[in-house]
Amino acid sequence: MKRRTLATLAAWGSLGLSLALAGPPAQAQTKTLKVVAHADVKILDPTFTTAYISRNFGYMVYDTLFAQDATGKPQPQMVDKYAMSKDGKQWSFSLRPGLKFSDGNPVTSADVVASLQRWGARDSLGRAMGAVGAEWKAVDANNFSLTLKEPFGMVLDALAKPSGFPPVILPERLAKMPATSPLTEVLGSGPFIFKRDEWVPGNKAVFVRNPNYVARSEPPSGLAGSKKSNFDRVEWLYLPDANSAIAALKNGEVDLVEQVPPDYITPLRTDKNVKIGAGGSYQGFLVLNHMYPPFNNPKARQALAMAVNQEKFTAAMGYPLDMRVTYCATYFICGGPNETSAGAEPYRKTDLAKAKQLLAESGYKGEKVVLLVPTDVTYLNAEALMAAQTMRNMGMNVDMQNMDWASIGARRAKKDAPDAGGWNMYVTVAGEFDVNSPITNAYLSAACGNSLPGWPCDKELDELRTAWIKETVPAKRKELLDAFQKRAYEAIPYVNAGQYSAAFAARSNIKGIDKLWSGMPAVWVLDK
């Protein structure tokens, strides 16, 4: 059936999919890259949501002070020079000369300070810096400073944070707008300009090269170095039907599919016109609402963790066996620098009887559990269906509410009761950048009053996290890491549904896909 469907799609020709994917006639002579994005972009503010489509949007139009290179080391990006005092409490920075926003106005220290203040109030690393008295100050138009009450060994790591609220630099007037709702105006100093006049939500987003972008002289590496584009125009196409997306790639109507639906990976490996690339390590997350029953009770959360079979989840999501981890005991990416199995032993084997016992002890009495089910992202849909089956096996009454991923992104921010437009669970995945440490894994942020959907609150976990951040002795840091994860397995901020490797696919005439880094769609490294 799938082969017949693909054959039919391939035969549509210019009156079907080709017409839908064609750019405007005036752009026919421009050098264009057409990308099937993994989701529809609706929130244009990467400082408001951790959604990867909004993060990716941010990297198209904004820039950062520092960025991680391909080895994971922070490198200056918008910054020209910087220095730290001997006691680690005073930092000075200067901007590269000539930096401009896409409207031609200069980037100043006032823009930087306002942007970092906005970021610091929302991001886990930003809040950690605030806890040690971080104070940003504009010295003059091109120089700014950071003053700390205590040394903070992760300053550059924070400023180069690649995901989960990357600290992009906005114009001061936008950065000072209320952070309670997403910004709708887009104005950055990055490599592209967002073409709002060509934006068709639910269909296409268009970017053109920013003539005011000032590239670094170093070659691109990871997210660092020059971001000067080889393309005049980049089109993000939203094709939620997997058959349509893959047919478009095979027919040469698009250049790249950002996230290959898992069951197409093996067939595409044999297509001589297509190249498959590694898209980085990911973990599936079952995100729980800690504000309302049943998951406001830790025993209900522990019960779910006890019932989850990671191998079944990743298999259901469709990833080939060689791209799946059978069982991952760590919250911090198996194979990563912070891998640990501390606290995981009770959950290593699925125990449905124990899960049912814990659920009963939590006081659950058959109330509806609202599960948000994404309909337009195949692997997330499969993850949600497995979550529903797992909860039903435990004896839970599951209310599956179907919607597209962008709508879930908006719905998950609501604190309303589940029966009044809120939710109890949604599923997502997180790449290694957003998982590999207690500070980058935002879903382990258990500071009471945090803004993260799910709103976990665990004072002990938050204190252990703070202690890990401050500790500089490697052996003690490892002890704190183990203690942190052990407590995480008691508090269960969310449930790990398993680890796998993603993949992207490009036409064989696309150059530079080997430079794409850990799933980040850095299109400026590509050419054709």
Secondary structure, DSSP 4 states (H G I P E B T S, - for coil): -HHHHHHHHHT-GGGTHHHHHPPPGGGTTS-EEEEE-SS------TTT---HHHHHHHHHH--BSEEE-TTS-EEESSEEEEEE-TTS-EEEEEEPTT-B-TTSPBP-HHHHHHHHHHHHTTSHHHHHHHHTT-EEEE-SSSEEEEE-SS--TTHHHHHT--SSS--B---HHHHTS-TTS-------SSSEEE-GGG-BTTTEEEEEE-TT----SSPPBTTBS----S-SEEEEE---SHHHHHHHHHTTS-SEESS--GGGHHHHTT-TTEEEEEEEEEEEEEEE-TTSTTTTSHHHHHHHHHH--HHHHHHHTT--GGGB-S----SS-TTSTT---TT-GGGSS--HHHHHHHHHHTT--S-EEEEEEESS-HHHHHHHHHHHHHHHHHT-EEEEEEE-HHHHHHHTT--S-GGGT--SEEEEEEEGGGTSSTTT-GGG---TT--STT----HHHHHHHHHHHH---HHHHHHHHHHHHHHHHHH-SEEEEEEEEEEEEEETT-B-GGG-BTTB--GGG-B-
